[in-house]
Amino acid sequence: MEIVFAITLALLCVAGLIIVVRLVRGPTTLDRIVAVDVFVILIVGGTAVGMAVQADGSNIALLVAVTLLGFVGSMTAVRMVERKGTHR
């Protein structure tokens, strides 16, 4: 099972690097907002894998709260960008 956890964390790190590239190079503001949202999801996934490695489920409520905060923040940012009409 340790190998599965290591592979999962490695894939999450690779995905994080790809997302950072999209965050820096993203041609539009909406691309950057989506990149930040996906980055938050990757952090939550990495934390969940870390919790599974340690067999500790005490932070599940924290993960749900961070995920919800990331979603609400992304939706709010998208609405603000759409209202202003500044996609670039």
Secondary structure as GFF3:
##gff-version 3
##sequence-region A 1 88
A	DSSP	alpha_helix	2	25	.	.	.	ID=ss1
A	DSSP	alpha_helix	29	54	.	.	.	ID=ss2
A	DSSP	alpha_helix	60	84	.	.	.	ID=ss3
###
